[in-house]
Amino acid sequence: MADLDMDSTTTPFRQMITSTPLPPTWDFHVHLRDGAMSHLVVPTIRKGGVNTVYVMPNLSPPLITVEAVLSYKTRLQAIDPSIKYLMTLYLHPSLTPQIIRDAKIHGIVGVKWYPAGVTTGSEMGVKGGRRGYEMFHEIFKEMEEVGLVLNLHGECPSSHHHHHHHHSSAGGKEDEDDPPQSKPRRKDAGDDDIPKEDEEEEKITILNAESSFLPTLLEVHSRYPRLRIVLEHCTTASAVQTILEECGPNVCGTITPHHLFLTVDDWAGDVWNYCKPVAKTPRDRNALLNAIVNGRGRFFLGSDSAPHDVLMKLGGINSMDDARGGMNGKKKAAAGIFTQPFVTQLVLSALEEGIQRGVISEKDVTRDVLEGFLRGWGRGFYFPDGIKGGGGGIDEGDERIVLIPPPSSNISPPTSTGEAEGDGRDDGHIIPETITNQDSTITIIPFKAGERTWSLRWI
């Protein structure tokens, strides 16, 4: 085995990565939470080789005012001031064009669209079926004007959710304040003008929720052609194809590290690999790897790292219970995979596995592709005019990251505990079984706990 390991360290892919330090990674989709959880998670950002993060607004309650976003940003900066936080608003009926203008003035970068009820913290999201977004016409026009980005959680709610996600206690008050022009939410009222669509909506499950959303993406793109749109955490070949073949350059997608590894078999029955959108087929996973390498810079990294306490992952009592109306009394496992301390490392492992499986060609995974996916393409999409001065450390100057490949050619657990413990150099290559805060009130199980990956240090 030792000989094989020696050979594996000299692959062209590994030489390309180890020959020159990489610039820091920009992660364009993170969940940093708030309170005690944020104090555990924010310090792990740099461990993943990242110094700029695009922060999601689905706190409880969600961030629907400029003041709330800026106050949250201040709390994050207090935990780690060396990170650049790019902030977002939550798309909500209370938003106005003036709030969008204020957001732009205060450096907020985007607005996140959550269809109601599809994932953690989405209860106050967009309601009203396929055309629910029409009530946000003035918001989208203003976003086009001032240059804010629309970030889509591109999934339709499952058909069987129609009957209970409108009763959540957190969303109740907002429901009453919906403007009169918003579409009726019931499937059995006011939608008879589009019966075909109605039948289609009855067939939505978590497996086709993303592909079912793509027509909405295309509609919004055609109605607001100057609006820059990111389809977050793409998981399907159809999403990749739609962006590359049917959308102009104002539409891009993010891809997570975990969707480069997982397929449906990995999360069915395994709560630690369960996230929204769920991982799909091996063909879909291959399409994501190919999108990085051959996607003409239209897909970039957004880890969607989503920490949950171990009890929440097991469906225990948690702070989201009120917001989710207790799922009709049934506790469900929280959706989310935590990758933050290993974001860059896991991307390298996934690309390496893709090369080994023959899904992507080693010669196609160039330095430009790697730096583009990990940083450059997303940065160019969000900041087409370059980074303005006074960005508060947005351009990190001389900072670099060095990556060291794992001792073995596969990411697999060490063959024996002795091997892992006996070799001090291996420490940084093993993903810990748990990540816990000082007083042990929160425990997170990271993605691929106990497995090997690349190790990373800053220079």
Sequence and secondary structure as in RCSB ss.txt:
>XXXX:A:sequence
MADLDMDSTTTPFRQMITSTPLPPTWDFHVHLRDGAMSHLVVPTIRKGGVNTVYVMPNLSPPLITVEAVLSYKTR
LQAIDPSIKYLMTLYLHPSLTPQIIRDAKIHGIVGVKWYPAGVTTGSEMGVKGGRRGYEMFHEIFKEMEEVGLVL
NLHGECPSSHHHHHHHHSSAGGKEDEDDPPQSKPRRKDAGDDDIPKEDEEEEKITILNAESSFLPTLLEVHSRYP
RLRIVLEHCTTASAVQTILEECGPNVCGTITPHHLFLTVDDWAGDVWNYCKPVAKTPRDRNALLNAIVNGRGRFF
LGSDSAPHDVLMKLGGINSMDDARGGMNGKKKAAAGIFTQPFVTQLVLSALEEGIQRGVISEKDVTRDVLEGFLR
GWGRGFYFPDGIKGGGGGIDEGDERIVLIPPPSSNISPPTSTGEAEGDGRDDGHIIPETITNQDSTITIIPFKAG
ERTWSLRWI
>XXXX:A:secstr
 HHHHHHHTTSHHHHHHHHS B  EEEEEE   SHHHHHHHGGGTGGGTEEEEEE    SS   SHHHHHHHHHH
HHHH TTSEEE EEE  TT  HHHHHHHHHTT  EEEE BTTSSTT TTSB SGGGGGGGGHHHHHHHHHHT EE
EE      GGGTTTTT  HHHHHHHHT  TTS    TTSS TT HHHHHHHTT  TTTHHHHHHHHHHHHHHHST
TS EEE S   HHHHHHHHHHS TTEEEEE SGGGT  HHHHTT GGG  SS    HHHHHHHHHHHHHSTT EE
E   B    HHHHTT   THHHHTGGGTT       B  GGGHHHHHHHHHHHHHHTTSS GGGS HHHHHIIII
IHHHHHH TT   TT SS S TT  EEEE  SSSS    SSHHHHHH GGGGGGB  S EE TTSS EE  TTTT
 B  EEEE 
